[in-house]
Amino acid sequence: MNTTADHRLPQSVEALKCLDLPALRQAHALGRCPDPGDLSGVADGVILDPLWFERLRFWRGKVFYGNGLYYVHGINRLGVGPFEFLRYRFTVIKTTSAFSDRQILLLNHDNPGNPHWVRRYHDELVEMRPGLYLACSHLKINGKLRYASYFVFDFGKRCGGEA
């Protein structure tokens, strides 16, 4: 695990929440590719863009399960009001970005148990600092990846919503 922080990168969820879309793109481009095994446990998340989607607070984060090395899989945390449920599984794959020649972690939702519309998500994850992750999500539409959102999660720290 990389334990040094790059001070050009936002170091907190609150700092990421203050960024506009071009600044989110830049932060994501500067982020490091973590080891898949670094992702473990319950991650509270927040959608940074588009803001209207975050206001719904439907997506609450993710749960990651792994063997401590390289095989990691997970499930999304969704909710309505005080109720939370787990849906839509994914696997974590270290690969080359679809948009550049750098390494990222792909959250691959193309799981036979997921509905067709969920299977089209392509989330590229990078690390801002140990434990703080920024992802850019795209949807495959007519064979092309189209921007959907940016989201962030920080293991062990509450990211947003009601207490």
Steps between C-alpha positions, in 0.01 A plus 500: 500500500623850419514695825621835372255775415536709185419852619391605150198276554196575715552329835141482627144440388421862590781627273369286213145630554629854434635416152323578175491251214831606334676484838352154568634385162844633590500339846397167346775529237761557774372219724700183558390147421469318833543128549166319486575348841494850654122502456337318788192563711212744502557825312262790553472693176370816344435596138687820415354564154223529395378665819133424433577127529677542833204692639292183460744314735396175332861378457672476840833338415642153454607193692824335390593139569841358423759245590752766606698465178358562156154344461243753615128516435224707647146622504334843498330650804167656405230650713179691539461706817624296796488172304814363339541195279781337300460457122703476180822303533831590339857375480814711529758467222835678466521602135582781258254789485264512202598867463881506545798270537506509880403227745170524690273268693193413298182429694349254255122471536462258206369227729230258374295563816477874433229659284608595148512873580737444798727274294577798273678698777876552465652656816869597499637536854816678622642583842534856630672387822492171690134424568358781281387401151357693206319329213372617165198305381396450140213317332546300183241633254499383137847355547652823636581603858305811604571700816257429785649627829786544743478340841725478803530276802717496806528182706408558861381859456147620443470679165161663509130471554324487833680388811 
